[in-house]
Amino acid sequence: MDAQGGDRPIGVFDSGVGGLTVVRALMERLPLENIIYFGDTARVPYGVKSVATIGQFTGQIVDFLLRREVKMLIVACNTMAAVALKTVVQRAGNVPVLDVIEAGARASVAGANGTRIGVIGTPTTINSNAYARRIHALDPDARVYSQACPLFVPLVEEGWLDHPVTRLTAQEYLRPVLAEGIGSLVLGCTHYPLLKPLLRDVVGEKIQLIDSAETTAELAAAHLREMGQAAAGQAPAACRYFVTDVPLRFQTIGERFLGRSLGEIERVDW
């Protein structure tokens, strides 16, 4: 293995704070890996912006991470993955690129609960049809039932993870998807893993919940093994956090997503 290459960090990026669930999953699955996280907190949300603007912002972030010699790029934002993945791949050159949509789609097709798959996400992600397209490319026989859940993100950021309002909202959103007899449900937004206990109660035990953060971490581990780029573990792993703005609530929300202290947050001025 190339020790120097193995010790280089993994670059993870998102439009805001949600991608920290991917960082958390990476820390648990790959505890020896150094990580650089970038959240474009000054320009979030991306979902209301044009495809051209999202592509421009995404390109800036990729260039920032490449200058820090990352060995892998992980698109932890479903919106970016849905509309700007080509931009990331073009900028990345020889650096491998993974994304939450690919990871979630692969896991849903590999699942043992049949070919009726539910997908929940933000309106932008659902309207892009990116999950359905990728799932169908992997398994043409799959039946995909998609549902936008616009209220989940603000409820999660409010910390209402087991609130009666959140439970009622989930029941309402999921009713049409559950009526289709799905065997698995893809959590197509990086905020949604925090709702897993509540969603488990709503959907029952028989439906497989596919956590895009966990599946992305598994995919990253497999790629690093294949490339011979896994960290050697000679020094304690470190994680650096870069954001474009530090709103007062970022630390609180970020630590809820990460499940641990964020430490120092570095602000980027373009």
N, C-alpha and C positions, 0 to 999 in steps of 0.2 A: 504493500500500500504506500502511496505517496503521503508521507507524514505531514509535510508542509501543506499539501492540498487538503488533507483530512482535517487539519486544525483550522482551516478557514471557516468563517461563519456561514450559516444558512440565513438568507435574507427573506423575511416574511413581511408582506405589506397589505394594507387595507385602507379604505377611505376614512376610517376612524378607529374606534376602540374594539369593534367586534372581533377582529382577527386575533385578539389576545386569547380567545378560546383555542385557536390553532396553536399558538405558542405554548399554552398550557399542555395541550396534548403532546406536542413535540418534547417538552421538558420531561413528561412522564414516560414517553416511549423511547426517547433518545437523550438520556440525562447527561451524556458527555459532550453533546454538541453545543458549540457557541452559536448564538442567535442574534441577529440584528432585526428589530421590529420597527417598521415605519407606519405611522398613522397620519393621514392627511386631515387632521382635525380642524384646520382652518377652512377647508373647502367641503367638508361633509355637509349634507348628504350628496352622494354622486347620482343617486337614482333619479333626481329631477333635472339632471344636466344632459346636454346633447351628447351623442356618440362621439362627435369630433372633440368636444371639450374633455370628455372622460379619457379619450385616447391621448390627448395632449398631457393631461395631469399624470396619467399612468406612465407615460414615457419619461417624464421628469423624475418620478420616483425610482423607476428601473435604473436610470443613469446614476442616480445618487447611490443606490446599493451596489451597482457594478464598480463604482469608484472605490468602494470599500472591500473589493475582491471577495465577494461572496462566492461560494462553490455551488449554490443552488438557489433558485428563486421560487418562492411559493406565493401564489396569488390567493390571498386569504379573503378576498372580497368577491362575493358572488356577482355583483354588478360589473366589476372590472373583468372577471373571468368570462362573463356572458358577452360583453361587447368590445373588449380591448385585448383579448388574449393574443391575437395576431401581432399587435404592437409590442407586447412583452417578448414574444418569441423572436421577433425581428431584431429588437434591441439587444437581447441576451446573447446572441451569437452562439458560442459553444457551451454556455452555462445552461444546465438543464432547468426546465420550467415545469412546475407542478401547479395544479389549481384545484380548488375545492369542488368544482362541478365535475371534473374528470374523476376525482376520488369518490365522490358520492354516487355518480352514475355506475362506476365499476362495482362498488360494493352492493348496490341495489340489484344489479344483474347477477352477481355471484351469490346473492342470498338464496336461502333454501325455501322461501315462503311463496313460491309461485311467481307468475309474470305480471300480476296486477300490482302496480307500484304507484303509491301516492307521493306527490312532491309538494311541500309547502315552502314559501319564500316571500320576499318582498314583491310588490307589484311589478317593479322593473325586471327582476329576475324571472318571474313567472311569464310576463309578457314577451320576454326575449325567446322563450321556448327552448332555452339552451339545454336544460336537463332532459327534456323530452327528446330532443334531437340526438343528444349523446347516448341516451339509454337505447333509443331505437337503432342507432348505429351499431351498438354492441349486441343488441338482441332484437331483431326485427319483429319478433312475436310478442314483445312486451307491450302491455297496455298501461299507459301513463295517465294518471288523473291529477291535475295540478290545481292548487288553490293558493291565491294570494292572501297573506295575513298581515295587512299593513299596521295593525295595532300592536303586534308582538314586540317590535323593536322599542317603542316608547315605554311599554309596560316593563320590559326587561331592564331598561336603563333607569326606570323609576325604582327598581328593586322589588317589584310586585311579582315575585317568582311563584308564590303560592297564595295569591290573593283571590278572593271570590270573584272579583271582576275579571281577572286573567283566566280563571277556570271557565267562567261562563262564555268568555270570548273564544276560548279554545274549542269548547263544545259547539259553538255556533259555526266557526270556521271549518271544523273537521267533519261536521255532519254529512255534507254531500260527498266527501272523499270516502268516508267510512261506509256510506251506502253502496259504494261500488265493490265492496268485498275485497279491499286491498290486503296483501300479505305483508307489505313493508311500506314504511313511510320515511322519505328522505327529508331530513331537516336542512333545507336549502338556504340557510342564512346562518352566519357565524354567531348571531345572538341566541339562536334557538337551543343550543345545548344546555343553556342554563335553565330551560323549561322542561328538560327531559323527565324529571320526576312527575311533574304535573301532567305532561303529555302522556306518560305511561299510564297514569290513572284514567285519562280520558279515552285512550284507544284500547286499553286492555292488554293482557299479557301475550296474546297470540300474534300480534302484529310486531314485526321487527322494526325498531327505530334505528335509522341509519344516520349517525352523527358525522357530519362532513369534517369536523375537526379531527376526530379520532381516525377516520379513514384516510385523511390527508397525511397524518403522522405515520400511519402504516405504509402508505405509498412512498413517503420520503425515506423511511428506513429501508425499504426494498431497493430503491434506486441507489442509495448510498452504498449498500452492500454490492450491488451489481457493478458500480463504478470503482469500487475499492477506495471510496472516499470517506468512510466512516471515521470519526474522530478517534485518535489513539488513546485519549484519556490521560495524558501525562500532566495536564493542568486542570484545575477546576473550571467547569463550563461557566461562561458568562453570557448575560443577555443585556444588550443595549437598546434603549427605547428612544426613538426619534419621532417628534411630532411637529406639525407646522403651527400649532397654537396649543396653549395649555389652559383650557378652560378650568374653572374652579372644581367642577365635578369630575374631571378626567381621572384624577388620582383615585377617588372613591370608586367610580364605576370600573376603572381599569383593574383595581385590585380584586373586585368582585369577580371579574371575568377570569383573571389569572389565578385566583385562589391563593395568592401570596403577595408580599410587598413588591411594589414596582421598583423601589429604589429611585435613583436619579433619572429624571426625564429630560432629554436634551431637545431644545427647540431649534428648528431649522429655519433660517431665513434664505429664501431662494435668491 
